Amino acid sequence: MKALKISLIAVFLVAFLCGGLVSAATVTLNSDQASVRAMVSDPEPNAGDSINVSIFFQNNYTESLQIDFIGLHFDWMPSEGFYGFNLSSTPVTVASGSDYFFPQPINVNIPSGVNGVQGYYVGVEGTVGASSDTFSINSASAEILVTGTGPTATPSSSTNPNDQSSNLLLLYVAVIVVVVMVLLLILVMVLRKKRKHPEKPAETSAQPSSEQKPSEQDFSI
């Protein structure tokens, strides 16, 4: 009889524990029940820069939501990689019908080898109300444009050969114009020099006068 009581107690204990484990579930929240948004400080940063990402969470669910983890995922990260805050020791509780703006933005360092369009989204995990049910929600995907020297995620812009031909043509025209102007300047200088030195008129020889006075002579009587 004593052994039967012990067995029954063990059965009830196992049933209680299993019931507690089964009762915990993951609640799937749609965008109408909860939403999270990210706002980046610079949507077109350079590779190697640091950007700040502010997070805004809105709870339209019928119960309060307790946020335990929040993080950002960018395309250059591993598929399951997130960068953010572990709030499990000091969770943030957002009441039903309320919103919460995280006072501390997430600082993200962009690797030097990143380039081109990079997608990102916010992931949030936590618990529902006072229960042990968990929830998780992701924001809509957004993009930033990173300028750098690494492999680009979009086709790089190539130089148009027609633009190069146009530039060479303009250069040739400019050289020709300069040469013509120099030749015209030299021609003007030569013409001016000739005008300053006209030809000398031919010299006329002096003709003697037809009437000459007789030389005076002294006579003694």
VEXLUMTI-544149 format. One line per field, with one value per residue: residue in three letters; residue number from 1; x, y, z of N, C-alpha, C in turn. Coordinates in steps of 0.1 Angstrom, whole numbers, plus 5000, padded with zeros to 4 digits. Example, Ala and Ser with C-alpha at 12.3 -4.5 7.8 and 13.67 -1.06 7.14 Angstrom:
! VEXLUMTI-544149
residu	ALA:SER $
num	1:2 $
n.x	5132:5128 $
n.y	4943:4978 $
n.z	5078:5071 $
ca.x	5123:5137 $
ca.y	4955:4989 $
ca.z	5078:5071 $
c.x	5132:5129 $
c.y	4967:5000 $
c.z	5078:5079 $
END
This chain:
! VEXLUMTI-544149
residu	MET:LYS:ALA:LEU:LYS:ILE:SER:LEU:ILE:ALA:VAL:PHE:LEU:VAL:ALA:PHE:LEU:CYS:GLY:GLY:LEU:VAL:SER:ALA:ALA:THR:VAL:THR:LEU:ASN:SER:ASP:GLN:ALA:SER:VAL:ARG:ALA:MET:VAL:SER:ASP:PRO:GLU:PRO:ASN:ALA:GLY:ASP:SER:ILE:ASN:VAL:SER:ILE:PHE:PHE:GLN:ASN:ASN:TYR:THR:GLU:SER:LEU:GLN:ILE:ASP:PHE:ILE:GLY:LEU:HIS:PHE:ASP:TRP:MET:PRO:SER:GLU:GLY:PHE:TYR:GLY:PHE:ASN:LEU:SER:SER:THR:PRO:VAL:THR:VAL:ALA:SER:GLY:SER:ASP:TYR:PHE:PHE:PRO:GLN:PRO:ILE:ASN:VAL:ASN:ILE:PRO:SER:GLY:VAL:ASN:GLY:VAL:GLN:GLY:TYR:TYR:VAL:GLY:VAL:GLU:GLY:THR:VAL:GLY:ALA:SER:SER:ASP:THR:PHE:SER:ILE:ASN:SER:ALA:SER:ALA:GLU:ILE:LEU:VAL:THR:GLY:THR:GLY:PRO:THR:ALA:THR:PRO:SER:SER:SER:THR:ASN:PRO:ASN:ASP:GLN:SER:SER:ASN:LEU:LEU:LEU:LEU:TYR:VAL:ALA:VAL:ILE:VAL:VAL:VAL:VAL:MET:VAL:LEU:LEU:LEU:ILE:LEU:VAL:MET:VAL:LEU:ARG:LYS:LYS:ARG:LYS:HIS:PRO:GLU:LYS:PRO:ALA:GLU:THR:SER:ALA:GLN:PRO:SER:SER:GLU:GLN:LYS:PRO:SER:GLU:GLN:ASP:PHE:SER:ILE $
num	1:2:3:4:5:6:7:8:9:10:11:12:13:14:15:16:17:18:19:20:21:22:23:24:25:26:27:28:29:30:31:32:33:34:35:36:37:38:39:40:41:42:43:44:45:46:47:48:49:50:51:52:53:54:55:56:57:58:59:60:61:62:63:64:65:66:67:68:69:70:71:72:73:74:75:76:77:78:79:80:81:82:83:84:85:86:87:88:89:90:91:92:93:94:95:96:97:98:99:100:101:102:103:104:105:106:107:108:109:110:111:112:113:114:115:116:117:118:119:120:121:122:123:124:125:126:127:128:129:130:131:132:133:134:135:136:137:138:139:140:141:142:143:144:145:146:147:148:149:150:151:152:153:154:155:156:157:158:159:160:161:162:163:164:165:166:167:168:169:170:171:172:173:174:175:176:177:178:179:180:181:182:183:184:185:186:187:188:189:190:191:192:193:194:195:196:197:198:199:200:201:202:203:204:205:206:207:208:209:210:211:212:213:214:215:216:217:218:219:220:221 $
n.x	5008:5019:5039:5023:5012:5034:5040:5018:5021:5044:5035:5016:5033:5050:5030:5022:5045:5049:5025:5030:5051:5039:5020:5034:5039:5046:5037:5024:5026:5009:5014:4994:4990:5015:5044:5076:5101:5130:5153:5178:5208:5223:5215:5232:5260:5296:5319:5334:5325:5306:5272:5242:5213:5181:5154:5119:5091:5058:5029:5000:4986:4964:4974:5001:5035:5066:5099:5127:5150:5165:5176:5197:5198:5220:5228:5255:5261:5263:5238:5221:5229:5228:5229:5228:5208:5208:5182:5173:5179:5171:5143:5121:5089:5061:5030:4997:4984:5002:5033:5069:5099:5132:5157:5184:5203:5212:5245:5263:5290:5302:5317:5349:5351:5326:5302:5279:5243:5227:5206:5185:5170:5149:5149:5128:5124:5105:5083:5048:5027:5020:5024:5041:5043:5059:5070:5079:5090:5096:5108:5098:5118:5145:5168:5202:5227:5259:5290:5320:5351:5348:5333:5306:5270:5253:5253:5282:5286:5296:5320:5309:5317:5310:5310:5338:5347:5335:5347:5374:5370:5362:5386:5404:5392:5395:5423:5428:5415:5431:5455:5448:5442:5467:5482:5467:5473:5501:5501:5488:5507:5528:5518:5514:5540:5551:5536:5547:5572:5576:5585:5614:5614:5627:5659:5663:5685:5703:5698:5719:5716:5703:5710:5738:5757:5782:5816:5832:5857:5888:5900:5928:5936 $
n.y	4988:5012:5015:5018:5043:5060:5056:5067:5093:5100:5097:5118:5139:5139:5142:5168:5183:5178:5188:5215:5220:5215:5235:5258:5278:5290:5321:5333:5364:5388:5416:5434:5430:5434:5453:5462:5486:5500:5526:5540:5559:5568:5562:5558:5549:5547:5520:5506:5526:5536:5531:5543:5527:5532:5518:5511:5499:5486:5476:5461:5440:5419:5414:5423:5426:5412:5421:5403:5398:5417:5424:5432:5422:5420:5417:5410:5395:5362:5337:5332:5352:5379:5412:5430:5436:5418:5414:5398:5397:5422:5427:5444:5456:5460:5475:5465:5479:5500:5517:5515:5532:5526:5538:5537:5535:5509:5503:5499:5485:5488:5464:5467:5455:5455:5463:5480:5474:5466:5445:5446:5437:5438:5418:5405:5389:5374:5372:5365:5384:5374:5348:5317:5316:5322:5347:5358:5382:5398:5427:5445:5441:5462:5485:5495:5516:5509:5524:5513:5493:5467:5435:5442:5443:5450:5456:5473:5507:5514:5531:5551:5545:5563:5588:5591:5594:5618:5635:5634:5645:5671:5680:5680:5699:5722:5724:5730:5754:5770:5769:5782:5808:5816:5817:5838:5859:5862:5869:5894:5909:5909:5925:5949:5956:5961:5984:6004:6009:6025:6026:6045:6076:6083:6101:6134:6149:6180:6208:6232:6268:6289:6315:6332:6352:6375:6372:6394:6418:6434:6465:6484:6518 $
n.z	5000:5008:4989:4967:4972:4970:4943:4931:4939:4926:4899:4898:4902:4880:4860:4867:4862:4835:4825:4831:4814:4790:4789:4784:4756:4723:4712:4683:4669:4649:4626:4633:4660:4673:4667:4654:4648:4631:4631:4613:4618:4596:4564:4542:4547:4549:4543:4572:4589:4618:4628:4644:4656:4662:4682:4680:4696:4695:4712:4706:4715:4735:4760:4782:4771:4776:4770:4763:4747:4721:4689:4660:4626:4599:4564:4561:4582:4599:4591:4613:4630:4653:4666:4695:4724:4754:4775:4795:4822:4831:4821:4797:4801:4782:4783:4774:4745:4745:4737:4732:4732:4728:4749:4745:4717:4693:4686:4656:4640:4608:4587:4571:4546:4535:4510:4489:4485:4516:4533:4563:4595:4625:4653:4679:4711:4737:4766:4772:4791:4824:4821:4810:4784:4753:4729:4696:4672:4641:4625:4595:4565:4557:4540:4536:4520:4514:4510:4498:4494:4492:4480:4460:4464:4444:4409:4398:4388:4355:4335:4308:4275:4255:4268:4273:4247:4240:4258:4248:4223:4229:4241:4219:4202:4219:4219:4192:4189:4206:4193:4168:4178:4188:4163:4150:4167:4164:4137:4138:4153:4135:4114:4126:4132:4107:4099:4116:4105:4078:4042:4032:4015:3981:3978:3966:3943:3949:3929:3912:3915:3889:3886:3896:3917:3907:3916:3939:3931:3937:3924:3914:3906 $
ca.x	5000:5028:5046:5013:5011:5046:5039:5008:5027:5054:5027:5010:5044:5054:5019:5022:5057:5046:5015:5036:5059:5031:5013:5043:5038:5051:5026:5027:5019:5010:5017:4984:4991:5027:5053:5089:5107:5144:5156:5192:5213:5228:5211:5242:5273:5308:5325:5342:5318:5296:5259:5233:5200:5171:5143:5106:5082:5044:5021:4986:4981:4955:4982:5014:5046:5079:5110:5140:5161:5163:5188:5196:5205:5224:5232:5269:5262:5258:5223:5214:5236:5221:5237:5218:5208:5202:5175:5167:5181:5162:5134:5113:5075:5053:5016:4988:4980:5013:5045:5082:5111:5144:5165:5198:5203:5222:5256:5267:5302:5302:5331:5356:5350:5312:5299:5266:5230:5227:5193:5186:5157:5150:5142:5125:5119:5101:5072:5035:5021:5026:5025:5054:5043:5069:5067:5090:5085:5106:5104:5099:5131:5149:5181:5211:5236:5272:5300:5333:5359:5346:5325:5293:5258:5246:5262:5289:5284:5308:5322:5303:5327:5306:5315:5352:5349:5331:5358:5385:5367:5363:5400:5410:5386:5401:5437:5427:5411:5442:5465:5444:5443:5481:5486:5461:5480:5514:5498:5485:5519:5537:5512:5516:5554:5553:5531:5556:5585:5573:5597:5619:5613:5640:5665:5665:5698:5702:5701:5725:5707:5707:5715:5748:5762:5797:5825:5837:5872:5894:5908:5935:5937 $
ca.y	5000:5024:5016:5024:5058:5066:5055:5077:5107:5102:5099:5131:5149:5139:5148:5182:5189:5177:5198:5228:5221:5216:5248:5269:5277:5302:5328:5340:5377:5394:5430:5442:5428:5440:5457:5468:5494:5504:5539:5542:5573:5571:5552:5556:5550:5542:5508:5510:5535:5531:5538:5541:5522:5533:5508:5515:5488:5489:5465:5462:5427:5420:5413:5429:5418:5414:5419:5397:5399:5425:5425:5435:5412:5426:5407:5406:5386:5349:5336:5333:5362:5391:5421:5439:5436:5407:5421:5388:5401:5434:5428:5456:5452:5470:5472:5463:5492:5510:5515:5518:5537:5522:5551:5535:5529:5499:5508:5488:5488:5482:5459:5475:5448:5455:5472:5478:5474:5456:5444:5444:5437:5437:5406:5406:5378:5377:5364:5371:5387:5367:5333:5313:5316:5331:5353:5364:5390:5405:5439:5444:5442:5475:5484:5507:5515:5510:5527:5508:5487:5453:5430:5449:5435:5455:5459:5486:5515:5514:5544:5550:5549:5575:5599:5593:5600:5632:5643:5636:5655:5685:5683:5683:5712:5732:5726:5736:5768:5777:5771:5793:5821:5820:5821:5851:5869:5864:5877:5908:5915:5912:5936:5962:5960:5967:5997:6013:6012:6026:6027:6059:6082:6085:6114:6142:6157:6194:6214:6246:6279:6294:6329:6333:6366:6376:6374:6408:6419:6448:6471:6496:6527 $
ca.z	5000:5009:4976:4957:4974:4965:4929:4927:4941:4915:4887:4898:4901:4866:4853:4870:4855:4821:4823:4831:4802:4778:4789:4778:4741:4715:4706:4670:4668:4636:4626:4639:4674:4678:4656:4658:4637:4633:4624:4613:4618:4583:4554:4532:4553:4543:4550:4583:4598:4628:4627:4655:4651:4673:4681:4685:4698:4698:4717:4704:4719:4746:4772:4783:4765:4783:4760:4769:4737:4709:4681:4645:4617:4586:4554:4562:4594:4597:4589:4626:4638:4657:4674:4702:4739:4762:4786:4803:4836:4834:4810:4795:4800:4775:4786:4762:4739:4747:4729:4739:4725:4735:4750:4741:4703:4691:4678:4647:4632:4594:4584:4560:4533:4530:4500:4482:4493:4526:4540:4577:4602:4639:4659:4693:4718:4751:4772:4772:4803:4835:4817:4805:4769:4747:4716:4688:4661:4633:4617:4580:4561:4551:4534:4536:4509:4520:4500:4502:4484:4492:4469:4460:4463:4433:4398:4399:4376:4346:4327:4295:4265:4247:4276:4271:4233:4240:4265:4239:4212:4235:4243:4206:4198:4227:4214:4179:4192:4212:4182:4159:4185:4188:4150:4148:4175:4157:4124:4141:4157:4123:4106:4134:4131:4093:4099:4123:4098:4063:4033:4031:4001:3974:3980:3953:3943:3949:3916:3914:3911:3876:3888:3906:3918:3903:3928:3940:3929:3940:3913:3918:3895 $
c.x	5009:5035:5036:5012:5022:5045:5029:5013:5036:5046:5022:5021:5048:5043:5019:5033:5054:5035:5020:5044:5050:5023:5021:5043:5044:5039:5031:5019:5020:5012:5007:4984:5004:5036:5066:5095:5121:5146:5171:5197:5218:5225:5222:5256:5284:5313:5335:5336:5310:5283:5251:5219:5191:5159:5130:5097:5068:5037:5007:4979:4972:4962:4995:5025:5059:5090:5122:5152:5156:5176:5186:5204:5208:5229:5246:5271:5259:5243:5215:5220:5227:5231:5227:5220:5201:5196:5169:5168:5173:5153:5125:5099:5068:5038:5008:4983:4990:5024:5058:5093:5124:5153:5179:5198:5214:5233:5262:5279:5301:5316:5336:5354:5336:5310:5285:5254:5230:5213:5195:5171:5160:5143:5140:5119:5115:5090:5059:5029:5028:5028:5039:5054:5053:5064:5079:5084:5097:5100:5104:5113:5133:5163:5189:5221:5250:5282:5314:5340:5357:5337:5311:5281:5250:5257:5269:5287:5297:5308:5317:5314:5323:5310:5330:5355:5345:5341:5370:5383:5367:5377:5407:5405:5393:5416:5437:5424:5423:5453:5461:5445:5458:5486:5480:5469:5494:5512:5496:5498:5528:5531:5515:5531:5557:5547:5540:5568:5581:5586:5601:5618:5626:5645:5667:5678:5696:5707:5707:5716:5713:5713:5726:5754:5777:5805:5831:5852:5876:5902:5915:5938:5951 $
c.y	5012:5026:5022:5039:5065:5067:5066:5091:5110:5104:5113:5142:5150:5145:5163:5189:5189:5187:5212:5230:5223:5229:5259:5267:5290:5308:5336:5353:5383:5409:5439:5441:5434:5443:5463:5475:5498:5517:5541:5556:5577:5560:5549:5558:5545:5529:5513:5520:5528:5539:5534:5537:5523:5524:5513:5503:5492:5476:5468:5449:5429:5418:5421:5420:5422:5411:5414:5399:5408:5426:5428:5424:5420:5415:5402:5396:5372:5348:5338:5343:5374:5399:5431:5437:5424:5413:5411:5391:5413:5436:5441:5451:5464:5466:5471:5477:5503:5507:5519:5521:5534:5534:5549:5528:5518:5504:5497:5493:5481:5477:5466:5468:5448:5466:5470:5479:5463:5457:5442:5443:5436:5425:5408:5393:5381:5368:5372:5372:5380:5352:5330:5312:5326:5337:5357:5371:5397:5417:5436:5447:5456:5474:5497:5505:5519:5513:5522:5501:5472:5448:5437:5439:5439:5457:5473:5494:5516:5527:5542:5554:5561:5588:5602:5599:5614:5641:5645:5646:5669:5689:5687:5696:5724:5735:5733:5751:5776:5779:5782:5807:5825:5824:5835:5862:5872:5872:5891:5915:5919:5924:5949:5966:5966:5981:6007:6017:6013:6028:6042:6064:6084:6099:6121:6150:6172:6200:6228:6257:6285:6308:6329:6347:6365:6378:6388:6408:6433:6452:6483:6505:6534 $
c.z	5000:4996:4966:4959:4968:4949:4924:4928:4929:4902:4887:4896:4886:4857:4855:4862:4840:4817:4822:4819:4790:4777:4783:4763:4735:4708:4694:4669:4654:4637:4633:4655:4680:4666:4662:4646:4641:4625:4625:4612:4604:4573:4543:4538:4545:4550:4561:4593:4608:4627:4640:4649:4663:4671:4687:4685:4702:4701:4716:4708:4732:4759:4771:4777:4772:4773:4767:4760:4726:4702:4666:4637:4603:4577:4556:4574:4591:4597:4602:4635:4641:4666:4681:4717:4744:4775:4796:4818:4841:4822:4809:4793:4793:4777:4773:4758:4741:4737:4737:4730:4733:4736:4745:4727:4703:4681:4669:4639:4619:4591:4571:4546:4528:4520:4494:4491:4503:4533:4555:4583:4617:4644:4674:4699:4732:4756:4772:4786:4815:4833:4813:4790:4764:4734:4709:4676:4654:4626:4602:4576:4554:4546:4536:4525:4514:4508:4505:4491:4484:4481:4471:4458:4451:4422:4399:4386:4368:4339:4313:4285:4257:4255:4274:4257:4233:4247:4256:4228:4217:4237:4230:4201:4206:4222:4201:4181:4197:4201:4172:4165:4185:4174:4146:4155:4169:4144:4127:4145:4145:4115:4113:4132:4117:4092:4106:4115:4083:4055:4032:4016:3995:3976:3967:3954:3942:3935:3919:3909:3898:3877:3899:3906:3915:3916:3928:3939:3932:3928:3918:3906:3897 $
END
